[in-house]
Each structure stands twice: as structure tokens, then as C-alpha cells.
Amino acid sequence: MRAQRRSAMPTPMCLILTLLMLVVFAAETRGASATLAQTIEGAKKEGTIRGQWSQNTFGGGEGFTEFVAGMNKKYGLNLKGQFTP
């Protein structure tokens, strides 16, 4: 008895499922971008961001200042930082 050889070509069902997964992924990515945009707009309205942890964690107050400066630069914000050790 001869063994049947499987074709290297994907089946139509496999192609359909792959396409469906790509469509769902693209839709979720667009939703995430809108959420990020909404978060940035909300941050622009706040004005101040507060951080509280020990001086030995994340660089303490200096680390927090760098964190706030990085967020301001990356997202076009003008937040003021308020750190409490």
C-alpha cells in the first residue's frame, strides 16, 4: 500500500482562519491606539503626576524626575512631578 503524500499547500480552511486572526489582531491594535490617545489627552489635563517609593527603588527622587521627563518628551506632555520618599 502506498502512503499518501500531503501537499505543502495550505488548505483553504487554514488560509481563512489565518486571515480571520489577522483581521481580529488589526482591529484590537486600532482599539489600543485609541485608548493610548485617550490616556495621553487625560494626562495633559492633569498637570501633576505623583510618585511614592523608597529612595533605594527606581533611583528614588532622581529616577522619578527622569521618568517624568521621559514621559513628557515621548508623549508631548508638560507634567510636573511630585515625589514622596
Kinemage of the C-alpha trace (Angstrom):
@kinemage 1
@onewidth
@group {chain A} dominant
@subgroup {mainchain}
@vectorlist {calphas} color= white
{ca met a 1} P 0.000 0.000 0.000
{ca arg a 2} L 1.298 3.404 -0.938
{ca ala a 3} L 1.303 6.224 1.611
{ca gln a 4} L -0.476 9.356 0.525
{ca arg a 5} L 1.646 12.415 0.294
{ca arg a 6} L 0.406 15.609 1.920
{ca ser a 7} L 0.522 18.736 -0.142
{ca ala a 8} L 2.737 21.593 1.009
{ca met a 9} L -0.021 23.999 0.063
{ca pro a 10} L -2.192 25.153 2.963
{ca thr a 11} L -5.812 24.156 2.905
{ca pro a 12} L -8.460 26.805 2.163
{ca met a 13} L -9.734 26.499 5.749
{ca cys a 14} L -6.253 27.206 7.103
{ca leu a 15} L -5.988 30.309 4.923
{ca ile a 16} L -9.394 31.540 6.039
{ca leu a 17} L -8.525 31.072 9.722
{ca thr a 18} L -5.208 32.876 9.287
{ca leu a 19} L -6.904 35.789 7.556
{ca leu a 20} L -9.539 35.964 10.290
{ca met a 21} L -6.858 36.067 13.003
{ca leu a 22} L -5.080 38.911 11.189
{ca val a 23} L -8.305 40.918 10.916
{ca val a 24} L -9.051 40.455 14.628
{ca phe a 25} L -5.489 41.417 15.570
{ca ala a 26} L -5.642 44.560 13.425
{ca ala a 27} L -8.961 45.581 14.991
{ca glu a 28} L -7.593 45.117 18.507
{ca thr a 29} L -4.493 47.157 17.666
{ca arg a 30} L -6.596 50.076 16.448
{ca gly a 31} L -8.616 49.982 19.672
{ca ala a 32} L -5.447 50.048 21.743
{ca ser a 33} L -4.198 53.141 19.909
{ca ala a 34} L -7.416 54.987 20.642
{ca thr a 35} L -7.075 54.067 24.304
{ca leu a 36} L -3.486 55.347 24.394
{ca ala a 37} L -4.572 58.593 22.749
{ca gln a 38} L -7.331 58.996 25.335
{ca thr a 39} L -4.836 58.348 28.138
{ca ile a 40} L -2.450 60.975 26.777
{ca glu a 41} L -5.252 63.526 26.490
{ca gly a 42} L -6.266 62.797 30.072
{ca ala a 43} L -2.669 63.217 31.253
{ca lys a 44} L -2.471 66.602 29.545
{ca lys a 45} L -5.409 67.750 31.680
{ca glu a 46} L -3.893 66.522 34.955
{ca gly a 47} L -0.781 68.697 35.213
{ca thr a 48} L 0.870 66.751 38.066
{ca ile a 49} L 1.987 63.166 38.483
{ca arg a 50} L 2.805 61.823 41.920
{ca gly a 51} L 5.233 59.043 42.750
{ca gln a 52} L 5.940 57.400 46.072
{ca trp a 53} L 8.552 54.729 46.773
{ca ser a 54} L 11.788 54.402 48.723
{ca gln a 55} L 14.949 56.271 47.804
{ca asn a 56} L 16.539 52.867 47.089
{ca thr a 57} L 13.943 51.888 44.467
{ca phe a 58} L 13.969 53.035 40.811
{ca gly a 59} L 16.644 55.640 41.613
{ca gly a 60} L 14.498 57.410 44.217
{ca gly a 61} L 13.674 61.053 43.535
{ca glu a 62} L 16.229 61.376 40.718
{ca gly a 63} L 14.804 58.324 38.994
{ca phe a 64} L 11.308 59.749 39.276
{ca thr a 65} L 12.454 63.043 37.740
{ca glu a 66} L 13.953 61.122 34.788
{ca phe a 67} L 10.744 59.100 34.455
{ca val a 68} L 8.577 62.235 34.282
{ca ala a 69} L 10.965 63.954 31.827
{ca gly a 70} L 10.891 60.868 29.581
{ca met a 71} L 7.088 60.721 29.596
{ca asn a 72} L 6.847 64.432 28.850
{ca lys a 73} L 9.231 64.086 25.915
{ca lys a 74} L 7.742 60.912 24.455
{ca tyr a 75} L 4.077 61.931 24.688
{ca gly a 76} L 4.316 65.721 24.350
{ca leu a 77} L 3.189 66.376 27.909
{ca asn a 78} L 4.061 69.091 30.400
{ca leu a 79} L 3.551 67.177 33.644
{ca lys a 80} L 5.157 68.289 36.878
{ca gly a 81} L 6.484 65.580 39.141
{ca gln a 82} L 5.811 65.331 42.869
{ca phe a 83} L 7.903 62.646 44.576
{ca thr a 84} L 7.427 61.411 48.117
{ca pro a 85} L 10.016 59.003 49.556
